[in-house]
Structures are given as C-alpha cells and as structure tokens.
Amino acid sequence: MIIIGRLTKNGLINTLKDERKVLNFTVAVNDYYKPKGADKAATITTYYNCSYWINMQLAERLTKGTLVELDGRIGVNAYTTMQGEAKASLILHVNAIKIHQTMKNNVAASIPKKEEVSEDLPF
C-alpha cells in the first residue's frame, strides 16, 4: 500500500531488548469528499503509526510536517482500554520512504533537485 501524508511529530529511534533498532513515526493523511446531497465538503484525517527498520539515518530528516510517500504493509492493532472500551490503531510496516517536502522553521521548503549537467557528447 502506498500512502502520502505529513508527519505529526519527529521520528523517534527505539532500541529493542535484542539491540535491534526501529524508527517510529506517525503520518496524517487528509481526505476530502462531498457527501451526496450536501452543500459542504467533509474532511477526514486518518493517522498511521509507522515503523521502519532499514535505515536509522533517515530519522534526522523525518521531522514534524515533512511530506512523505510511504510504501508498506498495513495492519491493525486492536486493544481494550482500562475502562473496557475497545480501540484500534492503523499500523504501517514501511518498506520504502520518499521525502517530497521538508519543513524548516515552520515554512515548507522543497528538497533541492540535482542540477542537470549539459555535456558536449562526441556522438
């Protein structure tokens, strides 16, 4: 499954008991639709708790507000609160991360693209 959304807070590296490391973060995905017969559009936000096991150096770039495209496997974590209320959360086990936009000083800053080099080719 591929989702595109913004991080709700900075990514956090957690170390497990067996010394393995996992990068955890939460992504918010907004959806807009107009219900049949309604005058106004409705907005719904879905939150995904994400875990990434491949590259911990990415944590410094995964900051609050960063726009990311994630490819991974989705799951559900169901639990019961202390008050006996049933709850659930969506989990995304991330295989690939593509950063589309970062946030610097609360202002969106696009990631610079590689400069095109024009070379004179002999053929």
N, C-alpha and C positions, 0 to 999 in steps of 0.2 A: 504494500500500500504506500502511496506517495501522498504526503501532506505538505502544505505550505502555511507557515504561521510565524508568529513572533514569540520570542522567549519572554516569560513573565518575570524571571529573575536570572541572575548569573548562574552559569553552570557550576556544579559542585562535584569534585572528585572524592569518592568514598573508597576506603580501603577495607576489604573484607578480611575475615579471620585468617584465610589462607593466603594473604598478601596480594590477592588479585585486586585490580583497581577498576572502577566503573565510573563513568561520567554521567551524572544525573542532572536533568533539567526538565522544565515544563514549558510546553508550547500551547499558545492560544490560537485557535482557528475560528475566524468570524465567518458567518454565513448570513446572507441577506435574501429574503424572499417576500413575495407579496401573496398573502393568503387569498384564496378565491373569495370575491365579494367584498374585500377590504379596501379601504382607501389608502392606508399607510402600509409601508413595507415593514416586515418584522426582522429583528436581528437576533441571532442566537450565537453564542460563543461556546465552543467545545474545547476542553482542556485535555491534553495528553501528557501523562508522566512518561518521560523518555529515559532510556538507558542506552549508553553507547560504550562498548568495550574495546574498541580498536585503537584509538589514538588519543591519549590523555592530553597531548599538547594543544589540542583544539579548545580546551577549557578556557584559555585566555582570550579567545575570540568569541566565545559564546557568552555574551553579556546581555543584560536586560534590554529588550526592544529589538534585538537582532532578528532580521527576517531570514528564515532558513527554509530549505526544502529538504525533507527527510524521506528516506526510503527505508521501509522496515516491515516488521511483522507485528500486527496489533493483537492485544489481549485485554482481558477484563480482570480486575482484582475486586472480588466481592467480599464484604465483611459486615459485621454487626457491631454497632456502637455499644458503649457501656449502658446506654439507655434502652437497648434492644431494637434499635432502628436499623433496618437493612440499608446498606450503602454500597456503592460501586465506583470504581475509577477506571479510566481507559489507560492502558499501558502500551507504549510503542517501543519495541526492541529494534533499535536503529542499526541499519547496515551501512548506510551512506548519508553524509551530510553535505549539502551545498549551501554556502552562505551567499545570499543575494544582496543584503544590505546590513551595515552595522550602524550602531548608534554611538555618536561621540558628542559629549556634552549636551545630551537630550536633543540633538539635531541629527536627522538622518544623513548619513554620509555613504555614498555608494563606494564599493570597493573598486579601486582603480584597475583598469584593464591593461593587459600587456600592450606595450607600444608595438605598432606594426613597423617592421623594418623593410624598407624597399631596397632591394639589391639589384644591381645590373647582372643579369644572368647571361652567360656566353651563348646560350642556345635559344 
